[in-house]
């Protein structure tokens, strides 16, 4: 992504996932906002967005963080919300093993209390180790945790798969985590 796309994408993540009220944007119960409203409200706050730029971000983002509705008139973040939205995802049986990328500095807390969503609505899990490594690198020295998702599902834990392939669950208890590649 070009520098302009990255800047616009970060702004969109901020307002569509965390602080829509900061620019006066309204999300519906499912997290959708009108594209025209996003453009107008962003402009009023010094950020230039166009329909073409938004469509380019949605189409080219390697993380596929956003979705446009079929008509292209509404946009939402696929997951990662700290604001209360109902994404309308159906519980789905996950693969037996999923992965979570984190930083080495968080291991003690995870050992004690498992994975928690923090300010978000769900814990985010990756379907493969490579993606989890990329996620972990954003936070420091990456560590990939193996999550026994199949075991959790069997115990009644709900799982959801977002439109961009990120697996979501409310929490992961310590006994369902394998601490495999810890640093020395």
C-alpha positions as CSV (number, residue, x, y, z in Angstrom):
1,X,0.0,0.0,0.0
2,X,1.2,3.5,-0.7
3,X,1.8,5.9,2.1
4,X,-1.6,7.7,1.3
5,X,-3.5,4.4,1.4
6,X,-1.8,3.4,4.7
7,X,-2.7,6.7,6.4
8,X,-6.3,6.5,5.2
9,X,-6.6,2.9,6.2
10,X,-5.3,3.6,9.7
11,X,-7.8,6.5,10.0
12,X,-10.6,4.2,8.8
13,X,-9.6,1.6,11.4
14,X,-9.6,4.1,14.1
15,X,-13.1,5.5,13.4
16,X,-14.8,2.3,12.2
17,X,-13.4,0.0,15.0
18,X,-12.8,2.3,18.0
19,X,-13.9,5.9,18.0
20,X,-16.6,6.8,15.4
21,X,-17.9,9.5,17.7
22,X,-14.5,11.4,17.4
23,X,-15.6,12.6,14.0
24,X,-19.4,12.4,14.6
25,X,-19.8,9.2,12.6
26,X,-22.7,6.9,13.4
27,X,-22.4,3.1,13.1
28,X,-25.5,1.0,13.0
29,X,-25.9,-2.0,15.3
30,X,-23.9,-4.2,12.9
31,X,-21.0,-1.7,12.6
32,X,-22.0,-0.3,9.2
33,X,-21.6,3.4,8.3
34,X,-22.7,5.2,5.2
35,X,-19.7,5.7,2.9
36,X,-20.9,9.3,2.1
37,X,-21.1,10.1,5.8
38,X,-17.6,8.7,6.4
39,X,-16.2,10.9,3.6
40,X,-18.0,14.0,4.8
41,X,-17.2,13.5,8.5
42,X,-13.5,12.7,7.6
43,X,-13.3,15.8,5.5
44,X,-14.6,18.0,8.3
45,X,-11.7,16.7,10.4
46,X,-9.1,17.3,7.8
47,X,-8.8,13.8,6.3
48,X,-9.5,13.5,2.6
49,X,-11.3,10.2,1.6
50,X,-13.0,9.5,-1.7
51,X,-15.2,6.6,-2.8
52,X,-12.3,5.5,-5.1
53,X,-9.7,5.6,-2.3
54,X,-12.0,3.7,0.1
55,X,-12.7,1.1,-2.6
56,X,-9.0,0.7,-3.2
57,X,-8.3,0.2,0.5
58,X,-11.0,-2.4,0.8
59,X,-9.7,-4.2,-2.4
60,X,-6.0,-4.1,-1.8
61,X,-5.5,-4.4,2.0
62,X,-3.6,-7.5,2.8
63,X,-5.4,-7.8,6.1
64,X,-8.8,-7.2,4.5
65,X,-9.9,-5.2,7.5
66,X,-13.0,-3.6,5.8
67,X,-16.0,-4.7,3.8
68,X,-18.3,-2.7,1.6
69,X,-21.9,-3.9,1.3
70,X,-23.1,-5.2,-2.1
71,X,-24.3,-1.8,-3.3
72,X,-21.1,-0.1,-2.1
73,X,-23.0,2.4,0.0
74,X,-22.0,1.2,3.4
75,X,-18.7,0.2,5.0
76,X,-17.6,-1.6,8.2
77,X,-14.6,-3.1,9.8
78,X,-14.6,-6.9,9.6
79,X,-13.4,-7.3,13.2
80,X,-11.4,-5.7,16.0
81,X,-14.0,-3.4,17.4
82,X,-13.7,-1.9,20.8
83,X,-17.1,-0.3,20.3
84,X,-20.2,-2.5,20.8
85,X,-21.3,-3.9,17.5
86,X,-23.0,-7.2,16.4
87,X,-21.2,-8.4,13.3
88,X,-24.0,-11.0,12.7
89,X,-21.5,-13.9,12.5
90,X,-22.8,-17.4,13.1
91,X,-21.0,-19.7,15.5
92,X,-18.7,-21.9,13.4
93,X,-16.7,-25.0,14.3
94,X,-13.0,-23.9,14.2
95,X,-10.1,-26.0,13.0
96,X,-8.6,-28.1,15.8
97,X,-5.7,-25.7,16.1
98,X,-5.5,-22.0,15.8
99,X,-2.7,-19.6,16.5
100,X,-2.2,-16.3,18.4
101,X,0.7,-14.0,17.8
102,X,1.9,-11.9,20.7
103,X,5.0,-10.4,22.3
104,X,7.3,-12.2,24.7
105,X,6.6,-9.6,27.3
106,X,2.9,-10.8,27.6
107,X,3.6,-14.4,28.4
108,X,3.4,-14.2,32.2
109,X,0.0,-12.6,32.1
110,X,-1.3,-15.1,29.5
111,X,0.0,-18.1,31.5
112,X,-1.8,-16.7,34.5
113,X,-5.1,-15.7,32.9
114,X,-5.2,-17.0,29.4
115,X,-6.0,-14.8,26.3
116,X,-8.5,-12.0,27.0
117,X,-9.9,-9.5,24.5
118,X,-8.6,-6.5,26.3
119,X,-10.5,-3.5,24.9
120,X,-11.8,-5.4,21.9
121,X,-14.9,-7.6,21.8
122,X,-13.0,-10.9,21.0
123,X,-9.7,-12.6,21.1
124,X,-8.3,-12.8,17.6
125,X,-6.8,-16.0,16.3
126,X,-5.0,-16.8,13.1
127,X,-5.5,-19.9,11.0
128,X,-1.8,-20.3,10.4
129,X,1.5,-19.6,12.1
130,X,2.8,-17.2,9.5
131,X,0.0,-14.8,10.1
132,X,0.4,-15.1,13.8
133,X,4.1,-14.2,13.5
134,X,3.2,-11.1,11.6
135,X,0.7,-10.1,14.3
136,X,3.2,-10.8,17.1
137,X,5.9,-8.7,15.4
138,X,3.7,-5.6,15.8
139,X,4.1,-5.9,19.6
140,X,7.8,-6.8,20.0
141,X,9.7,-10.0,19.8
142,X,7.0,-12.4,18.4
143,X,5.8,-15.5,20.1
144,X,3.3,-17.8,18.5
145,X,0.9,-19.6,20.9
146,X,-1.0,-22.7,19.7
147,X,-4.7,-22.6,20.7
148,X,-6.6,-25.9,21.1
149,X,-9.7,-24.5,19.4
150,X,-11.3,-27.9,18.8
151,X,-11.1,-28.7,22.5
152,X,-12.6,-25.4,23.4
153,X,-15.4,-25.9,20.8
154,X,-16.1,-29.3,22.3
155,X,-16.4,-27.6,25.7
156,X,-19.0,-25.2,24.4
157,X,-16.8,-22.1,23.6
158,X,-18.2,-20.1,20.7
159,X,-16.1,-19.3,17.7
160,X,-16.8,-17.0,14.8
161,X,-14.9,-16.6,11.5
162,X,-14.8,-13.0,10.3
163,X,-15.1,-12.1,6.6
164,X,-11.3,-11.8,6.4
165,X,-10.6,-15.2,7.9
166,X,-9.7,-14.1,11.5
167,X,-11.1,-16.4,14.1
168,X,-12.8,-14.7,17.0
169,X,-13.7,-16.1,20.5
170,X,-14.5,-14.4,23.8
171,X,-11.5,-15.7,25.7
172,X,-9.0,-18.6,25.7
173,X,-8.2,-20.3,29.1
174,X,-4.6,-21.1,29.9
175,X,-5.2,-24.9,29.7
176,X,-6.1,-24.5,26.0
177,X,-2.8,-22.8,25.1
178,X,0.5,-24.4,24.1
179,X,3.4,-22.1,24.7
180,X,5.6,-23.6,22.0
181,X,8.2,-21.2,20.6
182,X,9.1,-19.1,23.7
183,X,12.3,-17.1,23.5
184,X,15.2,-18.2,25.7
